[in-house]
Amino acid sequence: MHTHTSRKKHRGGVPIVLIAMLTRPREKSPPDIGMGIAQRAFTLVELLVVMVIMAIVLAIALPPLKGSREAARESRLLSTMRQLGQAIDLYTRDNAQLLPCVVQRGDPYAVPVVRGHAVSWAYFTAQARLWINLVFPDYLDGPIAQFERPGIRDPENLGIYSTLPEELVRNEFLMTFTSAASYSYWRDDAFGNPISLSFSHLRGQRLDDISHPSRKGLIIHGKGLSLVDARGLCRVVRGDGSAATEQFADLTPTSISRPFGANPGPVLTTRDGLNGID
């Protein structure tokens, strides 16, 4: 007698359960939502909208930022110029009221010697640009770069300063030419009066020679060869030590030309010298 277990069979003896498992349709897995978003590209319209929004934001934000930077630069410049005014005041107190003067009295052809260095510049050019070396560093706090235009020591920017020794300041704060010649040298009739052009009038002046301290420019900021920026503004230290931003066109047009490098320019060659008004 044979004993066996009865099994449900299909064709060829394959179990029905196995057939059902193999033939059952697969369930579809839900789509990967994260992958779908990551792989989806922006349309051209969407990119254009983003670019327009960014342009609007920049257009709104940039002008105030630019204005803030310019205001900060202006504030730093005027602060430096006030320091110069204070340094001149301290210097004159120690030197019988005489303004810093690098040129030799009565001799416009003498080569100025500044802190032991001979500088072969014209009489008034030397005075306007080298005066600061008499007050720096004894009467001025701060690094030398604070009193120089950025990049002025680069070889391509040196210009007139290319012959100066390294330790001298490449000064962009010009002292009035009238600080190195007396009132008579700047009078209207000077060219018609030989006495007025006497070399004896070429000499350093005193701070108390200024007749109208609050209305007479003593220092003017010059960027390169220009005394004015793109907005027509200039910066001036007055005889009373105050510093202010001025409209260049508003300065009294009394500038005149004189020999030995005194080219005409407001503040620099004011008629009547330190007695004059800018």
Secondary structure, DSSP 8 states (H G I E B T S, - for coil): --------B-GGG-BHHHHHHHHS--------HHHHHHH----HHHHHHHHHHHHHHHHHHHHHHHHHHHHHHHHHHHHHHHHHHHHHHHHHHHTTTB----S-TT-TTS--EETTEE----HHHHHHHHGGGGTTTTT--S-GGGGB-TTTTSGGG-GGGGGS-TTS--B-EEE-GGGGS-GGGGSTTGGG-GGGG-GGG-S--BGGG-S-GGGSEEEEE-BTTBSS-TTSEEEEEETTS-EEEEEGGGS---B--BTTTB---TTTTBTTGGGS--
